[in-house]
Amino acid sequence: MSANKVQRRLRIKRSIRNKISGTPARPRLSVFRSNKAIYAQLIDDTTGKTLAAASSAKIDGVTNANISVSNQVGKEIGAKAIELGITQVVFDRSGYLYHGKVKSLAEGAREAGLKF
């Protein structure tokens, strides 16, 4: 990945974060995508605490995150949120395009019962 591509994503990420923020009633669902895994966190920005997290790295037998694994991670973070009594979140795609793995994670979270 070239430096320009990384800088572009970080610029978009800063723009998104200036507009959205998580609260205790409606935390931020943040997505991070690496070359091998995909991660999701529920974050309360007022206190700076992570309420719940899920990742493809913790799923047994998974070496690379693909679209179906991303959907499983979305369902897992959705289930953890429902256990905490959270039904609504703010989706933070972290500068990634809403496409492929990020979209699959969001759809999995919606299937689990989250609204955003």
N, C-alpha and C positions, 0 to 999 in steps of 0.2 A: 504494500500500500504506500503510495507516495505521500510526502509530507503535505502537499497541497490538499489531498483528499482528507487527511486527518484534520488539518486546520479548518477545512470547510465544515466537517461534521461537528467539531468543537464550537465553531461560530454559531451553527444552527442550534446546538445544544444550549448555549448561553442564551440565545434568543427565546427558546422554549421555556427555560427556567426563569426568565424574567417575567413570564406571563402566568405561570402556574405555580402553585404551592400546595403542599399537603397539610391538612388539619387533622386533629384527632377523630373527628366525625367522618372526614373524607380524605384519607391519606393518599399519597402519591404512589402510583405503581410504576416504579422505575425499571427499565430494561437495560441490560448490558449484554452485548454479544461479542464473544471472542472468536478466534478461529476454530476452537474445539468445543466450546460450550455456550450456553445461553443462561443468563441469570435474571431473576426478578426479585424485587424487594418492595415491601410496603413501608413507606417512610412518613413519619409525622414530622413535618418541617418546623413546627412551632417549638418542639423540644429537641429536634435533631436525633430522634431515636428510630431505629429500624424495628418495626412491629412484627414482621414476618419475612421470610426469605425462602426461595426455592431455586434450584439450579439443576441443569442436566448432568452436572458432574456428580451429583449424589444418586442418580438413577443407576442401578446395577446393570452392567452389560452394555452401557452406552459409551462409545469412544468419541463419536462426533455427533453434534446436535444437528438434526435435520428438521424438516417441517413437522413431522409427526411427533418427534421428541419435544419440540417447542410447544406443541399443543398440550402434551402431558405436563410440562412445567407450568403452563397457564392454568390447567385444571388444578394442579397441586397448590399454587399460590392462591387460587380462588377458594379452595377448600379451607386453607389455613385462615383466610380472611373471614369466611363465614363462621368458623369456630370462634374467632375473636369478636363476632357481632358486627362486622363491617360488611355493608352491602354496596356502598358506593365508593368509587375511587376516582382519582384524576390520573389519566394515562400519560406517562412521560416516556416517549420513545427515544430519548437521549440523542437526538440528531439523526437516527437511522430512518431510512425510508419506511413508511407503513406498507410493507411488502414482504412476502416470504416468511421468514422465521418470526419477525416481530408481529406481523399480522396473525400468524398462527397462534402465537402466545396469547395475544389479545382475545382471539376467538375462543381459546380454551378457557380463559378466565371468565368470559361471558357465559360459556356453557356451564361453568361451576356456580354461576349465580351472581357474579359481580355486575354492577351497572356503571357504565361510563360512556 
